[in-house]
């Protein structure tokens, strides 16, 4: 059995160690909280432009931004389920409205950030030629293949694409020939790999992949305006979130988006 004096000495040492650990935790805890990177949930079509902008932000501020890319629908639902995003950038107004109606964004921080264009693409070595217009022969051009399109039931690019084809009177001829993708970048991959002869994506996606070429551009009046809204989430308390959004709005970040084909909205 341990002598009483030894037990007392051991207890003092143990309590001193506990106190030391507690003090370190008190000091390190806030520091770790402050060092947490800003987390952005961004539409998949933003990847190239936003990655470039974030690299510039890191060089200028020495602060890192982490982005989770995906379909706006999936990202919005993740935020609804409690995902710890600081900022949400949607590829359409509907999914930002979805979060706003549930009080999951800070309304005063919301604004329309970017615009985009919808295009028809084919593999780079494709011989297909089409002029997009009323009743254009899209189904014939597909042959026995399918049309790559982000899920038209939920994903913004798919909804824009379906609306354009309906306005042009050709949706019914290709509705059973759709190769649905979880987001617009996945649709782009299907075309780039030659798994589908044609696909509908944003102009910015087509510009980001040399394995595809643009066949034609859909008239802007055939689909709702393509608008990318941005807002801070209601749950964020990150000290850098607002300044990061200000950076995205700045002239310094502007070339990263315009180079990819985005239009900065006033």
MOFEN-V538521 format. One record per residue. RES is the residue in one small letter. BURIAL is I if it has 9 or more other C-alpha atoms within 8 Angstrom, else O. D_LAST is the distance of its C-alpha to the last C-alpha in Angstrom with 1 decimal. Layout:
BEGIN
res:RES burial:BURIAL d_last:D_LAST
res:RES burial:BURIAL d_last:D_LAST
END
This chain:
BEGIN
res:x burial:O d_last:79.1
res:x burial:O d_last:77.0
res:x burial:O d_last:78.8
res:x burial:O d_last:77.4
res:x burial:O d_last:76.4
res:x burial:O d_last:74.5
res:x burial:I d_last:72.7
res:x burial:O d_last:71.6
res:x burial:O d_last:70.5
res:x burial:O d_last:68.5
res:x burial:O d_last:66.9
res:x burial:O d_last:65.8
res:x burial:O d_last:64.3
res:x burial:O d_last:62.5
res:x burial:O d_last:61.1
res:x burial:O d_last:60.0
res:x burial:O d_last:58.1
res:x burial:O d_last:56.4
res:x burial:O d_last:55.3
res:x burial:O d_last:54.0
res:x burial:O d_last:51.9
res:x burial:O d_last:50.6
res:x burial:O d_last:49.6
res:x burial:O d_last:47.8
res:x burial:O d_last:45.9
res:x burial:O d_last:44.8
res:x burial:O d_last:43.5
res:x burial:O d_last:42.1
res:x burial:O d_last:40.4
res:x burial:O d_last:37.7
res:x burial:O d_last:37.2
res:x burial:O d_last:36.7
res:x burial:O d_last:34.3
res:x burial:O d_last:32.2
res:x burial:O d_last:32.4
res:x burial:O d_last:31.0
res:x burial:O d_last:28.1
res:x burial:I d_last:24.7
res:x burial:I d_last:24.8
res:x burial:I d_last:21.8
res:x burial:I d_last:22.2
res:x burial:I d_last:20.0
res:x burial:I d_last:20.0
res:x burial:I d_last:22.5
res:x burial:I d_last:20.2
res:x burial:I d_last:18.3
res:x burial:I d_last:21.6
res:x burial:I d_last:21.7
res:x burial:I d_last:18.2
res:x burial:I d_last:18.4
res:x burial:O d_last:22.0
res:x burial:I d_last:21.2
res:x burial:I d_last:18.5
res:x burial:I d_last:21.1
res:x burial:O d_last:23.8
res:x burial:I d_last:22.0
res:x burial:I d_last:21.4
res:x burial:I d_last:25.1
res:x burial:O d_last:26.2
res:x burial:O d_last:24.2
res:x burial:O d_last:25.2
res:x burial:O d_last:28.2
res:x burial:O d_last:26.7
res:x burial:I d_last:26.7
res:x burial:I d_last:24.3
res:x burial:O d_last:25.9
res:x burial:O d_last:24.1
res:x burial:O d_last:25.7
res:x burial:I d_last:24.5
res:x burial:I d_last:25.4
res:x burial:I d_last:24.6
res:x burial:I d_last:22.1
res:x burial:I d_last:25.0
res:x burial:O d_last:27.4
res:x burial:I d_last:25.2
res:x burial:I d_last:24.4
res:x burial:O d_last:28.2
res:x burial:I d_last:29.0
res:x burial:I d_last:27.0
res:x burial:I d_last:28.8
res:x burial:O d_last:32.0
res:x burial:O d_last:31.4
res:x burial:O d_last:30.0
res:x burial:O d_last:28.9
res:x burial:I d_last:25.3
res:x burial:I d_last:23.1
res:x burial:I d_last:19.7
res:x burial:I d_last:18.9
res:x burial:I d_last:16.3
res:x burial:I d_last:17.0
res:x burial:I d_last:16.7
res:x burial:I d_last:16.4
res:x burial:I d_last:15.9
res:x burial:O d_last:19.7
res:x burial:I d_last:20.7
res:x burial:I d_last:18.3
res:x burial:O d_last:19.7
res:x burial:I d_last:23.1
res:x burial:I d_last:22.9
res:x burial:I d_last:21.4
res:x burial:O d_last:24.4
res:x burial:O d_last:26.7
res:x burial:O d_last:25.3
res:x burial:I d_last:24.6
res:x burial:I d_last:21.1
res:x burial:I d_last:20.1
res:x burial:O d_last:18.0
res:x burial:O d_last:16.5
res:x burial:O d_last:15.0
res:x burial:I d_last:13.3
res:x burial:O d_last:9.6
res:x burial:I d_last:8.0
res:x burial:I d_last:7.8
res:x burial:I d_last:8.8
res:x burial:I d_last:10.2
res:x burial:I d_last:13.8
res:x burial:I d_last:16.7
res:x burial:I d_last:20.2
res:x burial:I d_last:23.3
res:x burial:I d_last:27.1
res:x burial:I d_last:28.8
res:x burial:I d_last:32.4
res:x burial:I d_last:34.4
res:x burial:I d_last:34.3
res:x burial:O d_last:37.9
res:x burial:O d_last:37.5
res:x burial:O d_last:39.0
res:x burial:O d_last:37.1
res:x burial:O d_last:35.4
res:x burial:I d_last:33.6
res:x burial:O d_last:31.5
res:x burial:O d_last:29.2
res:x burial:O d_last:29.9
res:x burial:O d_last:31.7
res:x burial:O d_last:34.6
res:x burial:I d_last:34.3
res:x burial:O d_last:37.0
res:x burial:I d_last:35.2
res:x burial:I d_last:38.2
res:x burial:O d_last:40.5
res:x burial:O d_last:38.4
res:x burial:I d_last:38.6
res:x burial:O d_last:42.4
res:x burial:O d_last:43.8
res:x burial:O d_last:40.7
res:x burial:I d_last:37.7
res:x burial:I d_last:34.0
res:x burial:I d_last:32.0
res:x burial:I d_last:29.3
res:x burial:I d_last:27.8
res:x burial:I d_last:29.4
res:x burial:I d_last:28.3
res:x burial:O d_last:29.5
res:x burial:O d_last:27.1
res:x burial:I d_last:24.8
res:x burial:I d_last:21.4
res:x burial:I d_last:22.1
res:x burial:I d_last:25.5
res:x burial:I d_last:24.3
res:x burial:I d_last:21.9
res:x burial:I d_last:24.9
res:x burial:I d_last:27.4
res:x burial:I d_last:25.3
res:x burial:I d_last:25.0
res:x burial:I d_last:28.7
res:x burial:I d_last:29.7
res:x burial:I d_last:27.8
res:x burial:I d_last:29.6
res:x burial:I d_last:32.9
res:x burial:I d_last:33.8
res:x burial:I d_last:33.1
res:x burial:O d_last:36.7
res:x burial:O d_last:38.1
res:x burial:I d_last:36.5
res:x burial:O d_last:36.1
res:x burial:O d_last:39.3
res:x burial:O d_last:38.3
res:x burial:I d_last:35.3
res:x burial:I d_last:35.4
res:x burial:I d_last:33.2
res:x burial:I d_last:31.4
res:x burial:I d_last:30.2
res:x burial:I d_last:26.8
res:x burial:I d_last:25.0
res:x burial:I d_last:26.4
res:x burial:I d_last:29.9
res:x burial:I d_last:29.5
res:x burial:I d_last:28.6
res:x burial:O d_last:31.8
res:x burial:I d_last:34.0
res:x burial:I d_last:33.1
res:x burial:I d_last:33.3
res:x burial:I d_last:36.8
res:x burial:O d_last:38.0
res:x burial:O d_last:38.6
res:x burial:I d_last:36.8
res:x burial:I d_last:36.7
res:x burial:I d_last:33.2
res:x burial:I d_last:30.1
res:x burial:I d_last:26.7
res:x burial:I d_last:23.9
res:x burial:I d_last:20.3
res:x burial:I d_last:19.9
res:x burial:I d_last:19.1
res:x burial:I d_last:22.4
res:x burial:I d_last:24.3
res:x burial:I d_last:23.2
res:x burial:O d_last:24.4
res:x burial:O d_last:27.9
res:x burial:O d_last:30.3
res:x burial:O d_last:32.7
res:x burial:I d_last:30.7
res:x burial:I d_last:29.7
res:x burial:I d_last:27.3
res:x burial:I d_last:29.4
res:x burial:I d_last:26.7
res:x burial:I d_last:23.2
res:x burial:I d_last:22.9
res:x burial:O d_last:21.4
res:x burial:I d_last:18.1
res:x burial:O d_last:20.0
res:x burial:I d_last:22.6
res:x burial:I d_last:20.7
res:x burial:O d_last:18.0
res:x burial:O d_last:14.4
res:x burial:I d_last:14.1
res:x burial:I d_last:11.6
res:x burial:I d_last:12.2
res:x burial:I d_last:11.9
res:x burial:I d_last:13.3
res:x burial:I d_last:15.6
res:x burial:I d_last:18.8
res:x burial:I d_last:21.9
res:x burial:O d_last:24.2
res:x burial:O d_last:27.0
res:x burial:I d_last:25.5
res:x burial:O d_last:26.8
res:x burial:O d_last:26.0
res:x burial:O d_last:25.6
res:x burial:O d_last:23.2
res:x burial:I d_last:20.8
res:x burial:O d_last:18.3
res:x burial:O d_last:18.6
res:x burial:I d_last:18.0
res:x burial:O d_last:14.7
res:x burial:O d_last:13.8
res:x burial:I d_last:15.0
res:x burial:I d_last:13.0
res:x burial:I d_last:9.7
res:x burial:O d_last:11.7
res:x burial:O d_last:12.3
res:x burial:O d_last:15.6
res:x burial:I d_last:14.5
res:x burial:I d_last:12.0
res:x burial:O d_last:15.1
res:x burial:I d_last:16.5
res:x burial:I d_last:14.0
res:x burial:I d_last:13.6
res:x burial:O d_last:17.4
res:x burial:I d_last:17.9
res:x burial:I d_last:15.9
res:x burial:I d_last:12.7
res:x burial:I d_last:9.4
res:x burial:I d_last:6.6
res:x burial:O d_last:3.8
res:x burial:O d_last:0.0
END
